[in-house]
Amino acid sequence: MEYLSPMKSGILFIILTIGLGIYSPVRANANQISQNQQYLYQQRKPLNQPSTSQKLWESFRQQQDQYRLQQQQRLEQFRLQDQIRQQQNVPMGMDQLRQQQRQQMDTMKLQQQLQR
């Protein structure tokens, strides 16, 4: 019975030591996370301004869209030219003139689509 009292105080001391040991690293880690968040907040750019990489990506996508439209225009031009040749036996000079007119019309239509 006499050894029960020191044993209780020893167990209580061990429990408190373990509890403080577990709590302290977590608390220190939380402080570090808070400091990191403050640093990141200060370094962050305003969200309404696109970054350089976003601008480059948008420029690249726009160039790709224009290239695709040009390719589509050329394919349509060749298709129409071939279709006209098959339907009519028009001399080559008239065929080229019609083809240029169609190309100009197609170009105007595609430019209007790009502007929308």
DSSP file (Angstrom, degrees, kcal/mol; ACC not computed):
  #  RESIDUE AA STRUCTURE BP1 BP2  ACC     N-H-->O    O-->H-N    N-H-->O    O-->H-N    TCO  KAPPA ALPHA  PHI   PSI    X-CA   Y-CA   Z-CA
    1    1 A M    >>        0   0    0      0, 0.0     3,-0.7     0, 0.0     4,-0.7   0.000 360.0 360.0 360.0 -35.0    0.0    0.0    0.0
    2    2 A E  T 34  +     0   0    0      1,-0.2     3,-0.4     2,-0.2     0, 0.0   0.850 360.0  49.7 -67.9 -32.4    2.8    2.3    0.8
    3    3 A Y  T 3> S+     0   0    0      1,-0.2     4,-1.4     2,-0.2    -1,-0.2   0.581  93.9  77.7 -82.1  -9.2    4.3    2.0   -2.7
    4    4 A L  H <> S+     0   0    0     -3,-0.7     4,-2.1     2,-0.2    -1,-0.2   0.866  89.7  53.7 -68.9 -36.7    1.0    2.7   -4.4
    5    5 A S  H  X S+     0   0    0     -4,-0.7     4,-2.0    -3,-0.4     5,-0.2   0.931 110.7  43.5 -67.9 -47.3    1.1    6.4   -3.8
    6    6 A P  H  > S+     0   0    0      0, 0.0     4,-2.1     0, 0.0    -1,-0.2   0.850 113.0  54.6 -66.1 -30.1    4.6    7.0   -5.5
    7    7 A M  H  X S+     0   0    0     -4,-1.4     4,-2.5     2,-0.2    -2,-0.2   0.908 107.1  49.6 -67.8 -41.0    3.5    4.7   -8.3
    8    8 A K  H  X S+     0   0    0     -4,-2.1     4,-2.6     1,-0.2    -1,-0.2   0.922 112.3  47.5 -62.8 -44.2    0.4    6.8   -8.9
    9    9 A S  H  X S+     0   0    0     -4,-2.0     4,-2.1     2,-0.2    -1,-0.2   0.864 111.9  51.0 -67.7 -33.8    2.4   10.0   -9.0
   10   10 A G  H  X S+     0   0    0     -4,-2.1     4,-2.3     2,-0.2    -2,-0.2   0.914 111.4  46.8 -66.2 -43.9    5.0    8.3  -11.3
   11   11 A I  H  X S+     0   0    0     -4,-2.5     4,-2.5     2,-0.2    -2,-0.2   0.916 112.3  50.5 -64.3 -42.5    2.3    7.1  -13.7
   12   12 A L  H  X S+     0   0    0     -4,-2.6     4,-2.4     1,-0.2    -2,-0.2   0.903 110.1  50.3 -61.3 -41.1    0.7   10.6  -13.6
   13   13 A F  H  X S+     0   0    0     -4,-2.1     4,-2.3     2,-0.2    -1,-0.2   0.896 110.8  49.3 -63.8 -41.1    4.1   12.2  -14.4
   14   14 A I  H  X S+     0   0    0     -4,-2.3     4,-2.5     2,-0.2     5,-0.2   0.913 111.0  49.5 -64.4 -43.2    4.6    9.8  -17.4
   15   15 A I  H  X S+     0   0    0     -4,-2.5     4,-2.5     1,-0.2    -2,-0.2   0.921 112.6  47.1 -62.7 -44.7    1.1   10.5  -18.8
   16   16 A L  H  X S+     0   0    0     -4,-2.4     4,-2.5     2,-0.2     5,-0.2   0.899 112.3  50.1 -64.8 -40.1    1.7   14.3  -18.5
   17   17 A T  H  X S+     0   0    0     -4,-2.3     4,-2.4     2,-0.2    -2,-0.2   0.921 112.7  46.2 -64.1 -44.3    5.2   14.0  -20.1
   18   18 A I  H  X S+     0   0    0     -4,-2.5     4,-2.3     2,-0.2     5,-0.2   0.922 112.3  51.6 -63.8 -43.6    3.8   12.0  -23.0
   19   19 A G  H  X S+     0   0    0     -4,-2.5     4,-2.3     1,-0.2    -2,-0.2   0.917 113.0  44.0 -60.7 -44.6    0.9   14.4  -23.5
   20   20 A L  H  X S+     0   0    0     -4,-2.5     4,-2.4     1,-0.2    -1,-0.2   0.877 112.0  54.0 -67.9 -36.9    3.2   17.4  -23.6
   21   21 A G  H  < S+     0   0    0     -4,-2.4    -2,-0.2    -5,-0.2    -1,-0.2   0.869 112.7  43.2 -64.8 -36.3    5.6   15.6  -25.9
   22   22 A I  H  X S+     0   0    0     -4,-2.3     4,-0.9    -5,-0.2    -2,-0.2   0.896 116.7  46.5 -75.4 -40.7    2.8   14.8  -28.3
   23   23 A Y  H  X S+     0   0    0     -4,-2.3     4,-2.2    -5,-0.2    -2,-0.2   0.877 103.7  61.6 -72.0 -38.9    1.2   18.3  -28.2
   24   24 A S  H  X S+     0   0    0     -4,-2.4     4,-2.5     1,-0.2     5,-0.2   0.907 102.8  46.5 -61.6 -49.1    4.4   20.3  -28.5
   25   25 A P  H  > S+     0   0    0      0, 0.0     4,-2.5     0, 0.0    -1,-0.2   0.885 113.1  51.3 -62.6 -35.0    5.5   19.2  -32.0
   26   26 A V  H  X S+     0   0    0     -4,-0.9     4,-2.2     2,-0.2    -2,-0.2   0.918 111.0  47.6 -66.3 -41.6    2.0   19.6  -33.4
   27   27 A R  H  X S+     0   0    0     -4,-2.2     4,-1.9     2,-0.2    -1,-0.2   0.912 112.5  48.7 -66.1 -42.2    1.8   23.1  -32.0
   28   28 A A  H  X S+     0   0    0     -4,-2.5     4,-1.9     1,-0.2    -2,-0.2   0.902 111.6  50.4 -63.7 -40.6    5.3   24.0  -33.5
   29   29 A N  H  X S+     0   0    0     -4,-2.5     4,-2.4     1,-0.2    -1,-0.2   0.872 107.3  54.1 -64.7 -38.0    4.2   22.5  -36.8
   30   30 A A  H  X S+     0   0    0     -4,-2.2     4,-2.3     1,-0.2    -1,-0.2   0.891 107.4  50.7 -64.2 -38.9    1.0   24.6  -36.8
   31   31 A N  H  X S+     0   0    0     -4,-1.9     4,-2.2     2,-0.2    -2,-0.2   0.907 110.1  49.9 -64.3 -40.9    3.1   27.7  -36.2
   32   32 A Q  H  X S+     0   0    0     -4,-1.9     4,-2.4     2,-0.2    -2,-0.2   0.907 110.3  50.0 -64.1 -41.8    5.3   26.8  -39.2
   33   33 A I  H  X S+     0   0    0     -4,-2.4     4,-2.5     1,-0.2    -1,-0.2   0.909 109.4  51.7 -62.7 -41.9    2.3   26.2  -41.4
   34   34 A S  H  X S+     0   0    0     -4,-2.3     4,-2.1     1,-0.2    -1,-0.2   0.913 110.4  48.0 -62.2 -42.3    0.8   29.6  -40.4
   35   35 A Q  H  X S+     0   0    0     -4,-2.2     4,-2.2     1,-0.2    -1,-0.2   0.897 111.2  51.0 -64.9 -39.9    4.1   31.3  -41.3
   36   36 A N  H  X S+     0   0    0     -4,-2.4     4,-2.6     1,-0.2    -2,-0.2   0.900 109.0  51.0 -63.7 -40.6    4.2   29.5  -44.6
   37   37 A Q  H  X S+     0   0    0     -4,-2.5     4,-2.4     1,-0.2    -1,-0.2   0.901 109.3  50.2 -64.5 -40.5    0.6   30.5  -45.4
   38   38 A Q  H  X S+     0   0    0     -4,-2.1     4,-2.0     2,-0.2    -1,-0.2   0.909 111.4  48.9 -63.9 -41.2    1.4   34.2  -44.6
   39   39 A Y  H  X S+     0   0    0     -4,-2.2     4,-2.0     1,-0.2    -2,-0.2   0.929 112.2  47.7 -63.4 -45.6    4.5   34.0  -46.9
   40   40 A L  H  X S+     0   0    0     -4,-2.6     4,-1.5     1,-0.2    -1,-0.2   0.884 109.5  53.7 -64.0 -37.6    2.5   32.5  -49.8
   41   41 A Y  H  < S+     0   0    0     -4,-2.4    -1,-0.2     1,-0.2    -2,-0.2   0.900 110.1  47.3 -63.4 -40.1   -0.3   35.1  -49.3
   42   42 A Q  H  < S+     0   0    0     -4,-2.0    -1,-0.2     1,-0.2    -2,-0.2   0.850 114.4  46.9 -69.1 -33.6    2.3   37.9  -49.7
   43   43 A Q  H  < S+     0   0    0     -4,-2.0    -1,-0.2    -5,-0.1    -2,-0.2   0.681  89.5 104.9 -81.9 -18.3    3.9   36.3  -52.7
   44   44 A R     <  -     0   0    0     -4,-1.5     3,-0.1    -5,-0.2    -3,-0.0  -0.377  67.5-132.5 -69.4 138.9    0.6   35.6  -54.5
   45   45 A K        -     0   0    0      1,-0.1    -1,-0.1    -2,-0.1    -2,-0.1  -0.500  38.4 -83.8 -82.6 157.3   -0.3   37.8  -57.4
   46   46 A P    >   -     0   0    0      0, 0.0     3,-1.2     0, 0.0    -1,-0.1  -0.369  36.6-130.7 -59.4 141.5   -3.8   39.3  -57.6
   47   47 A L  T 3  S+     0   0    0      1,-0.3     4,-0.1    -3,-0.1    -2,-0.0   0.724 100.5  65.6 -71.4 -21.0   -6.2   36.8  -59.2
   48   48 A N  T 3  S+     0   0    0      2,-0.1    -1,-0.3     1,-0.0    -3,-0.0   0.609  89.0  76.4 -80.0  -8.6   -7.6   39.2  -61.7
   49   49 A Q  S <  S-     0   0    0     -3,-1.2     2,-0.1     0, 0.0    -4,-0.1  -0.897  83.2-131.6-102.7 120.2   -4.3   39.6  -63.5
   50   50 A P        -     0   0    0      0, 0.0    -2,-0.1     0, 0.0    -3,-0.0  -0.398  24.9-118.1 -68.1 145.1   -3.4   36.6  -65.8
   51   51 A S     >  -     0   0    0      1,-0.1     4,-2.2    -4,-0.1     5,-0.2  -0.240  25.9-103.4 -76.5 170.2    0.1   35.3  -65.4
   52   52 A T  H  > S+     0   0    0      1,-0.2     4,-2.6     2,-0.2     5,-0.2   0.895 122.4  52.4 -62.2 -41.1    2.7   35.3  -68.1
   53   53 A S  H  > S+     0   0    0      1,-0.2     4,-2.5     2,-0.2    -1,-0.2   0.879 108.2  51.3 -65.4 -35.8    2.2   31.6  -68.7
   54   54 A Q  H  > S+     0   0    0      2,-0.2     4,-2.6     1,-0.2    -1,-0.2   0.913 110.4  48.9 -65.5 -41.0   -1.5   32.1  -69.1
   55   55 A K  H  X S+     0   0    0     -4,-2.2     4,-2.4     2,-0.2    -2,-0.2   0.923 112.5  47.9 -63.6 -43.6   -0.9   34.9  -71.6
   56   56 A L  H  X S+     0   0    0     -4,-2.6     4,-2.6     2,-0.2    -2,-0.2   0.911 112.0  49.9 -63.6 -41.3    1.5   32.7  -73.6
   57   57 A W  H  X S+     0   0    0     -4,-2.5     4,-2.7     2,-0.2    -2,-0.2   0.924 111.2  48.4 -63.8 -44.1   -1.0   29.8  -73.5
   58   58 A E  H  X S+     0   0    0     -4,-2.6     4,-2.3     2,-0.2    -1,-0.2   0.901 112.1  49.5 -63.4 -40.5   -3.8   32.0  -74.7
   59   59 A S  H  X S+     0   0    0     -4,-2.4     4,-2.3     2,-0.2    -2,-0.2   0.925 111.7  48.7 -63.3 -44.5   -1.6   33.4  -77.5
   60   60 A F  H  X S+     0   0    0     -4,-2.6     4,-2.4     1,-0.2    -2,-0.2   0.922 111.4  49.3 -61.2 -44.8   -0.6   29.9  -78.5
   61   61 A R  H  X S+     0   0    0     -4,-2.7     4,-2.5     1,-0.2    -1,-0.2   0.889 110.2  51.3 -63.3 -39.5   -4.2   28.7  -78.6
   62   62 A Q  H  X S+     0   0    0     -4,-2.3     4,-2.4     2,-0.2    -1,-0.2   0.910 110.3  48.7 -64.6 -42.0   -5.3   31.7  -80.7
   63   63 A Q  H  X S+     0   0    0     -4,-2.3     4,-2.4     2,-0.2    -2,-0.2   0.905 111.4  50.1 -64.0 -40.7   -2.5   30.9  -83.2
   64   64 A Q  H  X S+     0   0    0     -4,-2.4     4,-2.6     2,-0.2    -2,-0.2   0.903 109.9  50.6 -64.4 -40.4   -3.5   27.3  -83.3
   65   65 A D  H  X S+     0   0    0     -4,-2.5     4,-2.4     2,-0.2    -2,-0.2   0.917 111.2  48.4 -63.0 -42.9   -7.2   28.3  -83.9
   66   66 A Q  H  X S+     0   0    0     -4,-2.4     4,-2.2     2,-0.2    -2,-0.2   0.907 111.3  50.2 -64.0 -40.9   -6.1   30.6  -86.7
   67   67 A Y  H  X S+     0   0    0     -4,-2.4     4,-2.5     2,-0.2    -2,-0.2   0.917 110.6  49.5 -63.1 -43.5   -4.0   27.9  -88.3
   68   68 A R  H  X S+     0   0    0     -4,-2.6     4,-2.7     1,-0.2    -2,-0.2   0.902 110.4  50.5 -63.1 -40.6   -6.9   25.4  -88.1
   69   69 A L  H  X S+     0   0    0     -4,-2.4     4,-2.5     2,-0.2    -1,-0.2   0.892 110.1  50.2 -65.2 -38.4   -9.3   27.9  -89.7
   70   70 A Q  H  X S+     0   0    0     -4,-2.2     4,-2.5     2,-0.2    -2,-0.2   0.920 111.9  47.7 -64.6 -42.4   -6.8   28.5  -92.5
   71   71 A Q  H  X S+     0   0    0     -4,-2.5     4,-2.5     2,-0.2    -2,-0.2   0.920 112.3  49.3 -63.3 -42.9   -6.4   24.8  -93.1
   72   72 A Q  H  X S+     0   0    0     -4,-2.7     4,-2.4     1,-0.2    -1,-0.2   0.899 110.5  51.2 -62.6 -39.9  -10.2   24.4  -93.0
   73   73 A Q  H  X S+     0   0    0     -4,-2.5     4,-2.6     2,-0.2    -2,-0.2   0.921 110.0  49.1 -63.6 -44.2  -10.5   27.2  -95.5
   74   74 A R  H  X S+     0   0    0     -4,-2.5     4,-2.6     2,-0.2     5,-0.2   0.920 111.5  48.9 -62.7 -43.8   -7.9   25.6  -97.8
   75   75 A L  H  X S+     0   0    0     -4,-2.5     4,-2.4     1,-0.2    -1,-0.2   0.921 112.8  47.4 -62.1 -43.1   -9.7   22.3  -97.7
   76   76 A E  H  X S+     0   0    0     -4,-2.4     4,-2.8     2,-0.2     5,-0.2   0.894 110.6  53.1 -64.7 -38.8  -13.0   23.9  -98.4
   77   77 A Q  H  X S+     0   0    0     -4,-2.6     4,-2.6     2,-0.2    -2,-0.2   0.938 111.1  45.3 -61.4 -47.5  -11.4   25.8 -101.3
   78   78 A F  H  X S+     0   0    0     -4,-2.6     4,-2.5     2,-0.2     5,-0.2   0.892 113.0  51.2 -63.8 -39.2  -10.0   22.7 -102.9
   79   79 A R  H  X S+     0   0    0     -4,-2.4     4,-2.4    -5,-0.2    -2,-0.2   0.937 113.1  44.3 -63.7 -46.2  -13.3   20.9 -102.4
   80   80 A L  H  X S+     0   0    0     -4,-2.8     4,-2.6     2,-0.2     5,-0.2   0.907 112.9  51.6 -65.0 -41.6  -15.3   23.7 -104.0
   81   81 A Q  H  X S+     0   0    0     -4,-2.6     4,-2.2    -5,-0.2    -1,-0.2   0.922 112.3  45.8 -61.9 -43.7  -12.8   24.1 -106.8
   82   82 A D  H  X S+     0   0    0     -4,-2.5     4,-1.9     2,-0.2    -1,-0.2   0.892 111.8  51.9 -65.7 -39.9  -13.0   20.3 -107.6
   83   83 A Q  H  X S+     0   0    0     -4,-2.4     4,-1.9    -5,-0.2    -2,-0.2   0.910 110.3  48.4 -64.1 -42.2  -16.8   20.3 -107.4
   84   84 A I  H  X S+     0   0    0     -4,-2.6     4,-2.6     1,-0.2    -2,-0.2   0.914 109.8  52.2 -64.7 -43.3  -17.0   23.2 -109.9
   85   85 A R  H  < S+     0   0    0     -4,-2.2    -1,-0.2     1,-0.2    -2,-0.2   0.877 110.4  48.6 -61.5 -36.7  -14.6   21.6 -112.3
   86   86 A Q  H  < S+     0   0    0     -4,-1.9    -1,-0.2     1,-0.2    -2,-0.2   0.871 115.2  43.7 -71.3 -35.0  -16.7   18.4 -112.2
   87   87 A Q  H  < S+     0   0    0     -4,-1.9     2,-0.4    -5,-0.2    -2,-0.2   0.843 122.3  26.9 -79.6 -33.7  -19.9   20.2 -112.8
   88   88 A Q     <  -     0   0    0     -4,-2.6     2,-0.8    -5,-0.2    -1,-0.1  -0.927  63.2-137.2-131.4 151.4  -18.8   22.6 -115.5
   89   89 A N        +     0   0    0     -2,-0.4    -4,-0.1    -3,-0.1    -3,-0.1  -0.643  45.4 164.7-102.2  72.2  -16.2   22.7 -118.2
   90   90 A V        -     0   0    0     -2,-0.8    -2,-0.1    -6,-0.2     5,-0.1  -0.696  44.2-100.9 -91.5 139.9  -15.2   26.3 -117.5
   91   91 A P     >  -     0   0    0      0, 0.0     4,-2.0     0, 0.0     3,-0.4  -0.212  36.3-109.4 -56.7 153.7  -12.0   27.6 -118.9
   92   92 A M  H  > S+     0   0    0      1,-0.2     4,-2.2     2,-0.2     5,-0.2   0.830 114.5  56.8 -59.2 -37.5   -9.1   27.8 -116.4
   93   93 A G  H  > S+     0   0    0      1,-0.2     4,-1.8     2,-0.2    -1,-0.2   0.914 109.6  44.5 -62.3 -44.3   -9.1   31.6 -116.2
   94   94 A M  H  > S+     0   0    0     -3,-0.4     4,-2.6     1,-0.2     5,-0.2   0.876 111.3  55.1 -66.9 -37.5  -12.8   31.8 -115.2
   95   95 A D  H  X S+     0   0    0     -4,-2.0     4,-2.4     1,-0.2    -2,-0.2   0.911 108.2  47.8 -63.3 -41.8  -12.3   29.0 -112.7
   96   96 A Q  H  X S+     0   0    0     -4,-2.2     4,-2.3     2,-0.2    -1,-0.2   0.883 110.5  51.9 -67.1 -37.4   -9.5   30.8 -111.0
   97   97 A L  H  X S+     0   0    0     -4,-1.8     4,-2.2     2,-0.2    -2,-0.2   0.934 112.2  45.3 -64.5 -45.6  -11.5   34.0 -110.8
   98   98 A R  H  X S+     0   0    0     -4,-2.6     4,-2.7     1,-0.2     5,-0.2   0.903 111.8  52.9 -63.1 -40.6  -14.5   32.2 -109.2
   99   99 A Q  H  X S+     0   0    0     -4,-2.4     4,-2.5    -5,-0.2    -1,-0.2   0.904 108.7  49.6 -63.3 -40.4  -12.2   30.4 -106.8
  100  100 A Q  H  X S+     0   0    0     -4,-2.3     4,-2.4     2,-0.2    -1,-0.2   0.897 110.8  50.2 -64.8 -39.7  -10.6   33.7 -105.7
  101  101 A Q  H  X S+     0   0    0     -4,-2.2     4,-2.2     2,-0.2    -2,-0.2   0.924 112.5  46.4 -64.8 -43.1  -14.1   35.2 -105.2
  102  102 A R  H  X S+     0   0    0     -4,-2.7     4,-2.9     1,-0.2     5,-0.2   0.899 111.1  52.8 -64.8 -39.8  -15.1   32.2 -103.1
  103  103 A Q  H  X S+     0   0    0     -4,-2.5     4,-2.6    -5,-0.2    -2,-0.2   0.910 109.0  49.2 -62.7 -42.1  -11.9   32.3 -101.2
  104  104 A Q  H  X S+     0   0    0     -4,-2.4     4,-2.2     2,-0.2    -1,-0.2   0.910 112.4  48.0 -64.1 -41.5  -12.5   36.0 -100.3
  105  105 A M  H  X S+     0   0    0     -4,-2.2     4,-2.3     2,-0.2    -2,-0.2   0.920 113.0  48.0 -64.5 -43.3  -16.0   35.3  -99.2
  106  106 A D  H  X S+     0   0    0     -4,-2.9     4,-2.6     2,-0.2    -2,-0.2   0.898 110.3  52.4 -64.0 -40.0  -14.8   32.3  -97.1
  107  107 A T  H  X S+     0   0    0     -4,-2.6     4,-2.3     1,-0.2    -1,-0.2   0.920 109.6  48.7 -62.2 -43.8  -12.0   34.5  -95.6
  108  108 A M  H  X S+     0   0    0     -4,-2.2     4,-2.0     2,-0.2    -1,-0.2   0.911 111.7  49.5 -62.8 -42.4  -14.5   37.2  -94.6
  109  109 A K  H  X S+     0   0    0     -4,-2.3     4,-1.9     1,-0.2    -2,-0.2   0.916 112.1  47.6 -63.6 -42.9  -16.8   34.6  -93.0
  110  110 A L  H  X S+     0   0    0     -4,-2.6     4,-2.1     1,-0.2    -1,-0.2   0.869 110.0  52.4 -68.1 -36.0  -14.0   33.0  -91.0
  111  111 A Q  H  X S+     0   0    0     -4,-2.3     4,-1.7     2,-0.2    -1,-0.2   0.885 108.6  50.9 -66.4 -37.2  -12.7   36.4  -89.9
  112  112 A Q  H  X S+     0   0    0     -4,-2.0     4,-0.8     1,-0.2    -2,-0.2   0.890 109.5  50.8 -66.0 -38.0  -16.2   37.3  -88.6
  113  113 A Q  H >< S+     0   0    0     -4,-1.9     3,-0.6     1,-0.2    -2,-0.2   0.890 109.0  51.5 -66.7 -37.9  -16.3   34.0  -86.8
  114  114 A L  H 3< S+     0   0    0     -4,-2.1    -1,-0.2     1,-0.2    -2,-0.2   0.848 105.5  55.6 -65.9 -33.9  -13.0   34.7  -85.1
  115  115 A Q  H 3<        0   0    0     -4,-1.7    -1,-0.2     1,-0.3    -2,-0.2   0.689 360.0 360.0 -74.7 -18.0  -14.1   38.1  -84.0
  116  116 A R    <<        0   0    0     -4,-0.8    -1,-0.3    -3,-0.6    -2,-0.2   0.487 360.0 360.0 -80.2 360.0  -17.1   36.7  -82.1
